[in-house]
Amino acid sequence: MLVGKLLEEKLPHLCWTLYVTHCIDLMLEKIGKLSMINKTIQRGVSLLGFIYSHSSLLRQFTNKRELVSQQLQGLVGTSYLSLQRLHQKNGNLRKMFISNKWSKNCS
């Protein structure tokens, strides 16, 4: 709390609160309840489940990067971060799905 007060003194335009992470989590939770957003999140979760359950090739095609952070599981923001990672790795995931290795692995 002391650091927050010192920051407010040095930067008067800064709005500091102890529970910023909690507030952001609550906002993301409410946004996630919007039907279009919820549908997108559910599709992303389904896609991730499909990829993880059917492929040992994921790490090879995503430069040894996971799509879901194990450290953040359980937080509301995890869904959004996973969607972001799917978007970032879109090209590599497409290559994985059309590869001969994928066809052999999933047949």
The first five atom37 places (N, CA, C, CB, O) and aatype in JSON, in Angstrom:
{
  "aatype": [12, 10, 19, 7, 11, 10, 10, 6, 6, 11, 10, 14, 8, 10, 4, 17, 16, 10, 18, 19, 16, 8, 4, 9, 3, 10, 12, 10, 6, 11, 9, 7, 11, 10, 15, 12, 9, 2, 11, 16, 9, 5, 1, 7, 19, 15, 10, 10, 7, 13, 9, 18, 15, 8, 15, 15, 10, 10, 1, 5, 13, 16, 2, 11, 1, 6, 10, 19, 15, 5, 5, 10, 5, 7, 10, 19, 7, 16, 15, 18, 10, 15, 10, 5, 1, 10, 8, 5, 11, 2, 7, 2, 10, 1, 11, 12, 13, 9, 15, 2, 11, 17, 15, 11, 2, 4, 15],
  "atom_mask": [
    [1, 1, 1, 1, 1],
    [1, 1, 1, 1, 1],
    [1, 1, 1, 1, 1],
    [1, 1, 1, 0, 1],
    [1, 1, 1, 1, 1],
    [1, 1, 1, 1, 1],
    [1, 1, 1, 1, 1],
    [1, 1, 1, 1, 1],
    [1, 1, 1, 1, 1],
    [1, 1, 1, 1, 1],
    [1, 1, 1, 1, 1],
    [1, 1, 1, 1, 1],
    [1, 1, 1, 1, 1],
    [1, 1, 1, 1, 1],
    [1, 1, 1, 1, 1],
    [1, 1, 1, 1, 1],
    [1, 1, 1, 1, 1],
    [1, 1, 1, 1, 1],
    [1, 1, 1, 1, 1],
    [1, 1, 1, 1, 1],
    [1, 1, 1, 1, 1],
    [1, 1, 1, 1, 1],
    [1, 1, 1, 1, 1],
    [1, 1, 1, 1, 1],
    [1, 1, 1, 1, 1],
    [1, 1, 1, 1, 1],
    [1, 1, 1, 1, 1],
    [1, 1, 1, 1, 1],
    [1, 1, 1, 1, 1],
    [1, 1, 1, 1, 1],
    [1, 1, 1, 1, 1],
    [1, 1, 1, 0, 1],
    [1, 1, 1, 1, 1],
    [1, 1, 1, 1, 1],
    [1, 1, 1, 1, 1],
    [1, 1, 1, 1, 1],
    [1, 1, 1, 1, 1],
    [1, 1, 1, 1, 1],
    [1, 1, 1, 1, 1],
    [1, 1, 1, 1, 1],
    [1, 1, 1, 1, 1],
    [1, 1, 1, 1, 1],
    [1, 1, 1, 1, 1],
    [1, 1, 1, 0, 1],
    [1, 1, 1, 1, 1],
    [1, 1, 1, 1, 1],
    [1, 1, 1, 1, 1],
    [1, 1, 1, 1, 1],
    [1, 1, 1, 0, 1],
    [1, 1, 1, 1, 1],
    [1, 1, 1, 1, 1],
    [1, 1, 1, 1, 1],
    [1, 1, 1, 1, 1],
    [1, 1, 1, 1, 1],
    [1, 1, 1, 1, 1],
    [1, 1, 1, 1, 1],
    [1, 1, 1, 1, 1],
    [1, 1, 1, 1, 1],
    [1, 1, 1, 1, 1],
    [1, 1, 1, 1, 1],
    [1, 1, 1, 1, 1],
    [1, 1, 1, 1, 1],
    [1, 1, 1, 1, 1],
    [1, 1, 1, 1, 1],
    [1, 1, 1, 1, 1],
    [1, 1, 1, 1, 1],
    [1, 1, 1, 1, 1],
    [1, 1, 1, 1, 1],
    [1, 1, 1, 1, 1],
    [1, 1, 1, 1, 1],
    [1, 1, 1, 1, 1],
    [1, 1, 1, 1, 1],
    [1, 1, 1, 1, 1],
    [1, 1, 1, 0, 1],
    [1, 1, 1, 1, 1],
    [1, 1, 1, 1, 1],
    [1, 1, 1, 0, 1],
    [1, 1, 1, 1, 1],
    [1, 1, 1, 1, 1],
    [1, 1, 1, 1, 1],
    [1, 1, 1, 1, 1],
    [1, 1, 1, 1, 1],
    [1, 1, 1, 1, 1],
    [1, 1, 1, 1, 1],
    [1, 1, 1, 1, 1],
    [1, 1, 1, 1, 1],
    [1, 1, 1, 1, 1],
    [1, 1, 1, 1, 1],
    [1, 1, 1, 1, 1],
    [1, 1, 1, 1, 1],
    [1, 1, 1, 0, 1],
    [1, 1, 1, 1, 1],
    [1, 1, 1, 1, 1],
    [1, 1, 1, 1, 1],
    [1, 1, 1, 1, 1],
    [1, 1, 1, 1, 1],
    [1, 1, 1, 1, 1],
    [1, 1, 1, 1, 1],
    [1, 1, 1, 1, 1],
    [1, 1, 1, 1, 1],
    [1, 1, 1, 1, 1],
    [1, 1, 1, 1, 1],
    [1, 1, 1, 1, 1],
    [1, 1, 1, 1, 1],
    [1, 1, 1, 1, 1],
    [1, 1, 1, 1, 1],
    [1, 1, 1, 1, 1]
  ],
  "atom_positions": [
    [[0.83, -1.19, 0.0], [0.0, 0.0, 0.0], [0.86, 1.24, 0.0], [-0.94, 0.0, 1.2], [0.51, 2.25, -0.61]],
    [[2.0, 1.17, 0.69], [2.89, 2.32, 0.73], [3.4, 2.67, -0.66], [4.07, 2.04, 1.67], [3.46, 3.84, -1.03]],
    [[3.76, 1.65, -1.42], [4.24, 1.88, -2.78], [3.15, 2.55, -3.61], [4.69, 0.55, -3.44], [3.44, 3.46, -4.38]],
    [[1.92, 2.1, -3.46], [0.81, 2.71, -4.19], [0.63, 4.17, -3.85], [0.0, 0.0, 0.0], [0.41, 4.99, -4.73]],
    [[0.73, 4.5, -2.58], [0.61, 5.9, -2.17], [1.75, 6.75, -2.7], [0.56, 6.0, -0.64], [1.54, 7.88, -3.12]],
    [[2.96, 6.2, -2.69], [4.11, 6.93, -3.23], [3.95, 7.17, -4.73], [5.41, 6.16, -2.95], [4.28, 8.24, -5.23]],
    [[3.45, 6.17, -5.42], [3.22, 6.33, -6.86], [2.17, 7.4, -7.13], [2.78, 5.0, -7.49], [2.33, 8.21, -8.04]],
    [[1.11, 7.42, -6.34], [0.07, 8.43, -6.51], [0.62, 9.84, -6.28], [-1.08, 8.16, -5.56], [0.22, 10.79, -6.96]],
    [[1.54, 9.97, -5.32], [2.14, 11.29, -5.06], [3.01, 11.73, -6.23], [2.97, 11.25, -3.76], [2.96, 12.9, -6.63]],
    [[3.8, 10.82, -6.78], [4.69, 11.15, -7.89], [3.93, 11.33, -9.19], [5.74, 10.08, -8.05], [4.3, 12.17, -10.01]],
    [[2.88, 10.55, -9.39], [2.11, 10.57, -10.63], [0.64, 10.82, -10.29], [2.27, 9.23, -11.42], [-0.13, 9.87, -10.17]],
    [[0.24, 12.09, -10.13], [-1.12, 12.39, -9.67], [-2.22, 11.89, -10.61], [-1.26, 13.87, -9.5], [-3.36, 11.69, -10.18]],
    [[-1.89, 11.68, -11.89], [-2.91, 11.18, -12.82], [-3.11, 9.67, -12.71], [-2.52, 11.54, -14.24], [-4.03, 9.13, -13.32]],
    [[-2.27, 9.01, -11.94], [-2.35, 7.56, -11.77], [-3.47, 7.21, -10.79], [-1.01, 6.99, -11.28], [-3.55, 7.76, -9.69]],
    [[-4.3, 6.3, -11.2], [-5.36, 5.81, -10.32], [-4.94, 4.42, -9.87], [-6.77, 5.79, -11.03], [-4.96, 3.48, -10.67]],
    [[-4.58, 4.27, -8.64], [-4.06, 3.01, -8.13], [-5.05, 2.37, -7.18], [-2.72, 3.23, -7.42], [-5.68, 3.04, -6.36]],
    [[-5.18, 1.08, -7.31], [-6.02, 0.34, -6.38], [-5.38, -1.01, -6.1], [-7.45, 0.17, -6.94], [-4.72, -1.58, -6.96]],
    [[-5.58, -1.49, -4.92], [-5.0, -2.75, -4.5], [-5.6, -3.93, -5.25], [-5.18, -2.94, -3.02], [-4.95, -4.96, -5.41]],
    [[-6.82, -3.79, -5.72], [-7.55, -4.91, -6.3], [-7.74, -4.78, -7.81], [-8.89, -5.03, -5.63], [-8.77, -5.19, -8.34]],
    [[-6.77, -4.21, -8.51], [-6.87, -4.03, -9.95], [-7.08, -5.37, -10.65], [-5.62, -3.32, -10.49], [-7.95, -5.49, -11.51]],
    [[-6.31, -6.36, -10.29], [-6.42, -7.67, -10.93], [-7.81, -8.25, -10.74], [-5.36, -8.63, -10.37], [-8.39, -8.81, -11.67]],
    [[-8.33, -8.11, -9.55], [-9.68, -8.63, -9.26], [-10.72, -7.88, -10.1], [-10.0, -8.48, -7.74], [-11.63, -8.5, -10.65]],
    [[-10.59, -6.56, -10.21], [-11.54, -5.77, -10.99], [-11.5, -6.16, -12.46], [-11.24, -4.26, -10.84], [-12.54, -6.31, -13.1]],
    [[-10.3, -6.34, -13.01], [-10.16, -6.75, -14.4], [-10.77, -8.14, -14.59], [-8.68, -6.75, -14.84], [-11.45, -8.38, -15.59]],
    [[-10.54, -9.03, -13.65], [-11.1, -10.37, -13.72], [-12.63, -10.32, -13.75], [-10.62, -11.21, -12.54], [-13.26, -11.04, -14.51]],
    [[-13.21, -9.46, -12.92], [-14.67, -9.32, -12.89], [-15.19, -8.75, -14.21], [-15.1, -8.42, -11.73], [-16.23, -9.19, -14.71]],
    [[-14.47, -7.77, -14.78], [-14.89, -7.21, -16.06], [-14.84, -8.26, -17.16], [-13.99, -6.02, -16.44], [-15.78, -8.38, -17.95]],
    [[-13.76, -9.04, -17.2], [-13.64, -10.09, -18.22], [-14.72, -11.15, -18.05], [-12.25, -10.73, -18.15], [-15.22, -11.7, -19.03]],
    [[-15.06, -11.44, -16.81], [-16.12, -12.41, -16.54], [-17.46, -11.92, -17.11], [-16.24, -12.68, -15.03], [-18.19, -12.69, -17.72]],
    [[-17.76, -10.64, -16.89], [-19.02, -10.08, -17.41], [-19.01, -10.02, -18.93], [-19.27, -8.67, -16.83], [-20.01, -10.33, -19.57]],
    [[-17.88, -9.62, -19.51], [-17.77, -9.58, -20.97], [-17.95, -10.98, -21.53], [-16.39, -8.99, -21.4], [-18.6, -11.16, -22.57]],
    [[-17.4, -11.98, -20.86], [-17.51, -13.36, -21.3], [-18.92, -13.91, -21.28], [0.0, 0.0, 0.0], [-19.18, -14.95, -21.88]],
    [[-19.83, -13.24, -20.6], [-21.22, -13.67, -20.56], [-22.02, -13.17, -21.76], [-21.87, -13.21, -19.28], [-23.13, -13.65, -22.0]],
    [[-21.48, -12.21, -22.5], [-22.15, -11.74, -23.72], [-22.19, -12.91, -24.7], [-21.42, -10.49, -24.34], [-21.2, -13.61, -24.88]],
    [[-23.33, -13.11, -25.34], [-23.52, -14.33, -26.13], [-22.47, -14.51, -27.22], [-24.89, -14.32, -26.77], [-21.96, -15.62, -27.39]],
    [[-22.13, -13.47, -27.95], [-21.15, -13.6, -29.02], [-19.76, -13.94, -28.46], [-21.08, -12.31, -29.85], [-19.05, -14.78, -29.03]],
    [[-19.38, -13.31, -27.38], [-18.08, -13.56, -26.75], [-18.06, -14.96, -26.16], [-17.78, -12.5, -25.66], [-17.08, -15.7, -26.31]],
    [[-19.15, -15.33, -25.48], [-19.23, -16.65, -24.88], [-19.12, -17.74, -25.94], [-20.54, -16.79, -24.11], [-18.42, -18.74, -25.73]],
    [[-19.78, -17.55, -27.06], [-19.73, -18.52, -28.15], [-18.3, -18.65, -28.68], [-20.69, -18.1, -29.29], [-17.84, -19.76, -28.96]],
    [[-17.61, -17.53, -28.82], [-16.22, -17.55, -29.3], [-15.32, -18.28, -28.31], [-15.71, -16.11, -29.53], [-14.48, -19.08, -28.71]],
    [[-15.5, -17.99, -27.03], [-14.69, -18.65, -26.0], [-14.95, -20.15, -26.02], [-15.01, -18.07, -24.6], [-14.0, -20.94, -25.96]],
    [[-16.22, -20.56, -26.12], [-16.55, -21.99, -26.13], [-15.94, -22.69, -27.35], [-18.06, -22.18, -26.12], [-15.46, -23.81, -27.25]],
    [[-15.97, -22.02, -28.5], [-15.36, -22.59, -29.7], [-13.85, -22.73, -29.52], [-15.67, -21.72, -30.93], [-13.26, -23.73, -29.92]],
    [[-13.23, -21.72, -28.93], [-11.79, -21.78, -28.69], [-11.42, -22.9, -27.73], [0.0, 0.0, 0.0], [-10.44, -23.61, -27.95]],
    [[-12.21, -23.05, -26.67], [-11.96, -24.11, -25.69], [-12.13, -25.48, -26.36], [-12.93, -23.98, -24.48], [-11.34, -26.39, -26.12]],
    [[-13.15, -25.63, -27.2], [-13.36, -26.9, -27.91], [-12.2, -27.19, -28.84], [-14.67, -26.86, -28.71], [-11.73, -28.33, -28.91]],
    [[-11.73, -26.17, -29.56], [-10.61, -26.35, -30.47], [-9.35, -26.75, -29.71], [-10.36, -25.06, -31.26], [-8.63, -27.65, -30.12]],
    [[-9.11, -26.09, -28.6], [-7.94, -26.44, -27.79], [-8.03, -27.88, -27.29], [-7.81, -25.48, -26.6], [-7.05, -28.61, -27.31]],
    [[-9.22, -28.27, -26.83], [-9.4, -29.64, -26.37], [-9.15, -30.65, -27.48], [0.0, 0.0, 0.0], [-8.52, -31.68, -27.25]],
    [[-9.63, -30.33, -28.67], [-9.42, -31.22, -29.81], [-7.93, -31.33, -30.14], [-10.2, -30.71, -31.03], [-7.42, -32.43, -30.34]],
    [[-7.26, -30.2, -30.2], [-5.84, -30.2, -30.54], [-5.04, -30.99, -29.5], [-5.3, -28.75, -30.63], [-4.23, -31.85, -29.85]],
    [[-5.28, -30.71, -28.22], [-4.5, -31.37, -27.18], [-4.81, -32.86, -27.07], [-4.77, -30.7, -25.85], [-3.93, -33.64, -26.69]],
    [[-6.02, -33.27, -27.4], [-6.35, -34.69, -27.26], [-5.98, -35.52, -28.49], [-7.82, -34.85, -26.98], [-5.95, -36.75, -28.41]],
    [[-5.7, -34.87, -29.61], [-5.43, -35.61, -30.84], [-4.03, -35.42, -31.41], [-6.41, -35.21, -31.86], [-3.71, -36.01, -32.44]],
    [[-3.22, -34.64, -30.78], [-1.96, -34.37, -31.45], [-0.78, -34.28, -30.51], [-2.07, -33.12, -32.24], [-0.82, -33.58, -29.49]],
    [[0.25, -34.99, -30.86], [1.53, -34.83, -30.18], [2.41, -33.88, -30.98], [2.24, -36.2, -29.98], [3.58, -33.65, -30.64]],
    [[1.84, -33.33, -32.04], [2.6, -32.46, -32.95], [2.55, -30.99, -32.56], [2.08, -32.62, -34.36], [3.27, -30.17, -33.12]],
    [[1.71, -30.65, -31.61], [1.48, -29.25, -31.26], [2.76, -28.49, -31.0], [0.59, -29.17, -30.06], [2.99, -27.43, -31.59]],
    [[3.59, -29.0, -30.14], [4.81, -28.27, -29.77], [5.75, -28.11, -30.96], [5.54, -28.99, -28.63], [6.46, -27.11, -31.06]],
    [[5.75, -29.09, -31.86], [6.6, -29.01, -33.05], [6.15, -27.86, -33.95], [6.56, -30.34, -33.83], [6.98, -27.14, -34.5]],
    [[4.84, -27.68, -34.11], [4.32, -26.66, -35.01], [4.16, -25.29, -34.35], [3.01, -27.1, -35.56], [3.92, -24.3, -35.05]],
    [[4.29, -25.2, -33.04], [4.17, -23.9, -32.36], [5.49, -23.49, -31.71], [3.07, -23.96, -31.29], [5.5, -22.74, -30.74]],
    [[6.59, -23.98, -32.25], [7.92, -23.65, -31.73], [8.05, -23.94, -30.23], [8.22, -22.18, -31.98], [8.58, -23.14, -29.46]],
    [[7.55, -25.12, -29.85], [7.62, -25.61, -28.47], [6.89, -24.72, -27.47], [9.06, -25.73, -28.05], [7.22, -24.71, -26.28]],
    [[5.89, -23.98, -27.95], [5.08, -23.13, -27.07], [3.73, -23.78, -26.82], [4.9, -21.72, -27.68], [3.11, -24.33, -27.74]],
    [[3.28, -23.72, -25.6], [1.95, -24.22, -25.26], [0.91, -23.18, -25.65], [1.86, -24.55, -23.75], [1.21, -21.99, -25.74]],
    [[-0.32, -23.63, -25.89], [-1.4, -22.71, -26.21], [-2.12, -22.25, -24.94], [-2.4, -23.37, -27.16], [-2.74, -21.19, -24.92]],
    [[-2.04, -23.05, -23.89], [-2.69, -22.72, -22.62], [-1.62, -22.66, -21.55], [-3.79, -23.77, -22.25], [-0.83, -23.59, -21.4]],
    [[-1.58, -21.56, -20.81], [-0.61, -21.41, -19.74], [-1.06, -22.2, -18.51], [-0.41, -19.93, -19.39], [-2.14, -21.96, -17.97]],
    [[-0.23, -23.12, -18.08], [-0.55, -23.92, -16.89], [-0.56, -23.06, -15.64], [0.45, -25.07, -16.74], [-1.28, -23.36, -14.68]],
    [[0.22, -21.99, -15.63], [0.32, -21.13, -14.46], [-0.94, -20.31, -14.22], [1.51, -20.2, -14.6], [-1.23, -19.94, -13.08]],
    [[-1.69, -20.04, -15.29], [-2.84, -19.15, -15.17], [-4.17, -19.88, -15.13], [-2.85, -18.19, -16.3], [-5.22, -19.23, -15.08]],
    [[-4.17, -21.2, -15.15], [-5.43, -21.92, -15.18], [-6.27, -21.58, -13.97], [-5.19, -23.42, -15.24], [-5.77, -21.47, -12.85]],
    [[-7.56, -21.42, -14.22], [-8.49, -21.09, -13.15], [-8.86, -19.61, -13.14], [0.0, 0.0, 0.0], [-9.88, -19.24, -12.56]],
    [[-8.06, -18.78, -13.77], [-8.39, -17.36, -13.86], [-9.29, -17.13, -15.06], [-7.12, -16.49, -13.96], [-9.16, -17.81, -16.08]],
    [[-10.2, -16.18, -14.96], [-11.1, -15.87, -16.06], [-10.31, -15.45, -17.29], [-12.08, -14.77, -15.65], [-10.68, -15.81, -18.4]],
    [[-9.25, -14.7, -17.1], [-8.45, -14.2, -18.22], [-7.77, -15.29, -19.02], [0.0, 0.0, 0.0], [-7.31, -15.03, -20.13]],
    [[-7.69, -16.5, -18.48], [-7.05, -17.6, -19.19], [-7.71, -17.86, -20.53], [-7.08, -18.87, -18.34], [-7.02, -18.12, -21.52]],
    [[-9.04, -17.79, -20.59], [-9.75, -18.01, -21.85], [-9.33, -16.99, -22.89], [-11.26, -17.95, -21.63], [-9.12, -17.34, -24.06]],
    [[-9.22, -15.74, -22.49], [-8.84, -14.69, -23.42], [-7.4, -14.85, -23.88], [-9.04, -13.32, -22.78], [-7.09, -14.63, -25.05]],
    [[-6.53, -15.23, -22.97], [-5.13, -15.45, -23.33], [-4.99, -16.64, -24.27], [-4.27, -15.68, -22.07], [-4.17, -16.62, -25.19]],
    [[-5.81, -17.67, -24.05], [-5.78, -18.83, -24.94], [-6.27, -18.46, -26.34], [-6.65, -19.97, -24.36], [-5.7, -18.9, -27.34]],
    [[-7.33, -17.64, -26.41], [-7.81, -17.17, -27.72], [-6.74, -16.34, -28.41], [-9.09, -16.34, -27.55], [-6.55, -16.44, -29.62]],
    [[-6.05, -15.52, -27.65], [-4.97, -14.72, -28.21], [-3.87, -15.62, -28.77], [-4.39, -13.76, -27.15], [-3.36, -15.37, -29.87]],
    [[-3.5, -16.65, -28.03], [-2.46, -17.57, -28.48], [-2.9, -18.32, -29.73], [-2.09, -18.55, -27.36], [-2.1, -18.53, -30.65]],
    [[-4.19, -18.74, -29.78], [-4.71, -19.39, -30.98], [-4.58, -18.46, -32.18], [-6.18, -19.8, -30.78], [-4.2, -18.88, -33.27]],
    [[-4.91, -17.2, -31.97], [-4.81, -16.21, -33.05], [-3.36, -16.01, -33.48], [-5.43, -14.86, -32.6], [-3.06, -15.95, -34.67]],
    [[-2.46, -15.91, -32.51], [-1.04, -15.7, -32.82], [-0.45, -16.89, -33.57], [-0.26, -15.45, -31.54], [0.38, -16.7, -34.46]],
    [[-0.86, -18.07, -33.22], [-0.31, -19.3, -33.81], [-1.18, -19.84, -34.95], [-0.14, -20.37, -32.73], [-1.01, -20.98, -35.38]],
    [[-2.11, -19.03, -35.44], [-3.04, -19.43, -36.48], [-2.35, -20.06, -37.68], [-3.85, -18.23, -36.92], [-2.74, -21.14, -38.12]],
    [[-1.33, -19.42, -38.22], [-0.62, -19.93, -39.39], [0.02, -21.28, -39.12], [0.0, 0.0, 0.0], [-0.08, -22.2, -39.94]],
    [[0.69, -21.4, -37.98], [1.35, -22.66, -37.63], [0.34, -23.77, -37.38], [2.22, -22.47, -36.39], [0.58, -24.92, -37.73]],
    [[-0.8, -23.43, -36.78], [-1.83, -24.44, -36.54], [-2.43, -24.92, -37.86], [-2.94, -23.88, -35.62], [-2.72, -26.11, -38.01]],
    [[-2.62, -24.01, -38.8], [-3.11, -24.41, -40.13], [-2.14, -25.38, -40.78], [-3.32, -23.17, -41.04], [-2.55, -26.39, -41.35]],
    [[-0.84, -25.06, -40.7], [0.17, -25.95, -41.27], [0.11, -27.32, -40.6], [1.58, -25.34, -41.1], [0.28, -28.34, -41.27]],
    [[-0.12, -27.34, -39.29], [-0.2, -28.61, -38.56], [-1.39, -29.43, -39.06], [-0.31, -28.36, -37.05], [-1.25, -30.63, -39.31]],
    [[-2.56, -28.79, -39.2], [-3.76, -29.51, -39.6], [-3.68, -30.08, -41.01], [-4.96, -28.61, -39.49], [-4.28, -31.11, -41.29]],
    [[-2.94, -29.43, -41.92], [-2.86, -29.93, -43.29], [-1.62, -30.78, -43.53], [-2.87, -28.77, -44.26], [-1.4, -31.26, -44.65]],
    [[-0.81, -30.98, -42.5], [0.41, -31.76, -42.67], [0.12, -33.26, -42.77], [1.37, -31.49, -41.51], [-0.88, -33.75, -42.26]],
    [[1.02, -33.96, -43.44], [0.92, -35.41, -43.51], [1.07, -36.03, -42.13], [1.99, -35.98, -44.46], [0.45, -37.05, -41.83]],
    [[1.9, -35.41, -41.3], [2.09, -35.92, -39.93], [0.77, -35.9, -39.15], [3.16, -35.08, -39.19], [0.47, -36.84, -38.41]],
    [[-0.01, -34.83, -39.32], [-1.3, -34.75, -38.64], [-2.23, -35.86, -39.14], [-1.95, -33.35, -38.87], [-2.88, -36.53, -38.35]],
    [[-2.27, -36.04, -40.46], [-3.14, -37.08, -41.04], [-2.77, -38.46, -40.5], [-3.03, -37.08, -42.58], [-3.65, -39.25, -40.16]],
    [[-1.49, -38.75, -40.43], [-1.03, -40.05, -39.92], [-1.31, -40.2, -38.44], [0.46, -40.23, -40.19], [-1.69, -41.28, -37.97]],
    [[-1.12, -39.11, -37.69], [-1.27, -39.14, -36.24], [-2.73, -39.3, -35.82], [-0.7, -37.87, -35.63], [-3.01, -39.95, -34.81]],
    [[-3.63, -38.73, -36.59], [-5.05, -38.71, -36.19], [-5.89, -39.74, -36.93], [-5.62, -37.33, -36.42], [-7.12, -39.73, -36.77]],
    [[-5.3, -40.6, -37.72], [-6.11, -41.58, -38.43], [-6.24, -42.87, -37.67], [-5.53, -41.85, -39.79], [-6.89, -43.8, -38.14]]
  ]
}
